[in-house]
Amino acid sequence: MKKKFIENGIEYVRNGDYYIPNLTVPDDKVYNIGRYGRLHSIFIKENRPAFYSMKMLNGTWLAYLEEIDTSAMEMVDRLIKDMAVKQGITEKLKAKDQMAWVGAMNNIRHSAEEILYKDLLFR
């Protein structure tokens, strides 16, 4: 009997009378996955289990979540800046009436996050 062999791209090692897949973690990279990556992770696990399994088996799940999180943060930042300019929310308003500025920026942030959820995270 062979000590080890490769079948379908998976290496099997003999352990007694059985062949056990020699599975390892692909890399030791530390991934920075924030709020949006975690939200997307929950959505994918619940609604697209085949996609989740494929990414896990390929070893690309964490890299995928980090990419989604990064692009989501960039999208929210860009949307907030664009919406603030279109609505005329400026530093002048911040200096004049701080509470009005905070309220307007909170509304803009919530609107930007709703757009993000619809277009990127929950699709």
C-alpha positions in Angstrom: 0.0 0.0 0.0 1.2 3.5 -0.8 2.3 5.8 1.9 0.5 8.8 0.3 -1.1 9.7 -3.0 -2.9 12.7 -4.6 -6.5 12.4 -6.0 -8.6 15.3 -7.2 -6.0 17.7 -6.0 -6.1 16.5 -2.4 -3.1 14.7 -0.9 -4.0 11.6 1.2 -1.6 10.1 3.8 -1.8 6.6 5.1 -2.5 6.3 8.8 -2.8 2.6 9.8 -5.3 1.0 7.4 -6.9 4.3 6.4 -6.0 7.2 4.1 -6.6 10.6 5.7 -6.7 13.8 3.7 -3.7 15.9 4.4 -5.5 19.3 4.8 -3.7 22.4 6.0 -4.5 26.0 6.4 -3.4 27.8 3.2 -1.6 30.8 4.9 -0.9 32.5 8.2 -2.1 35.9 7.1 -4.1 38.0 9.5 -7.2 39.4 8.0 -8.9 42.6 9.1 -12.6 42.0 8.8 -14.8 44.7 10.2 -18.5 45.3 10.7 -19.5 45.1 7.0 -17.5 41.9 6.4 -19.1 40.2 9.4 -22.6 41.3 8.2 -21.9 40.0 4.7 -20.6 36.7 6.3 -23.8 36.1 8.2 -25.9 36.8 5.1 -23.8 34.5 2.8 -23.9 31.7 5.4 -27.7 31.8 5.7 -28.7 32.5 2.1 -25.9 31.1 -0.1 -24.5 28.0 1.5 -23.0 26.6 -1.7 -21.0 29.8 -2.3 -19.9 29.8 1.3 -18.8 26.1 1.1 -16.9 26.8 -2.1 -15.0 29.7 -0.6 -14.2 27.8 2.5 -12.9 24.8 0.6 -10.8 27.0 -1.7 -9.3 28.8 1.3 -10.4 32.2 0.0 -13.2 32.9 2.5 -11.3 35.3 4.8 -9.7 37.2 1.9 -13.1 37.5 0.2 -14.6 39.0 3.4 -11.7 41.4 3.8 -12.1 42.6 0.3 -15.9 43.1 0.8 -15.3 45.0 4.1 -12.7 47.3 2.5 -14.8 48.1 -0.5 -17.9 48.6 1.7 -16.0 51.1 3.9 -14.8 53.0 0.8 -18.3 53.1 -0.6 -19.8 54.4 2.6 -17.1 57.1 2.9 -17.6 58.2 -0.8 -21.4 58.2 -0.4 -21.2 60.3 2.8 -19.0 62.9 1.2 -21.1 63.1 -2.0 -24.4 63.4 -0.1 -23.0 66.0 2.3 -21.8 68.1 -0.7 -25.2 67.8 -2.5 -27.1 68.7 0.7 -24.9 71.6 1.5 -23.6 70.3 4.8 -20.3 72.2 5.4 -17.9 73.1 8.2 -19.6 76.5 8.3 -22.8 74.8 9.4 -20.8 72.8 11.9 -19.4 76.0 13.5 -22.8 77.7 13.4 -25.1 75.0 14.6 -23.4 71.9 15.8 -26.5 69.9 16.6 -28.0 70.5 13.2 -24.8 69.4 11.6 -24.7 66.2 13.7 -28.3 65.4 12.9 -27.8 66.0 9.2 -24.6 63.9 9.1 -26.3 61.0 11.0 -29.1 61.0 8.4 -26.6 61.0 5.6 -24.6 58.1 7.2 -27.8 56.0 7.7 -28.9 56.7 4.1 -25.4 55.7 2.8 -25.5 52.5 4.9 -28.9 51.6 3.5 -27.6 52.0 0.0 -24.6 49.8 0.9 -26.8 47.1 2.4 -29.0 47.0 -0.7 -26.2 47.2 -3.3 -23.3 45.3 -1.8 -23.8 43.4 1.4 -27.2 41.7 1.0 -27.2 40.6 -2.7 
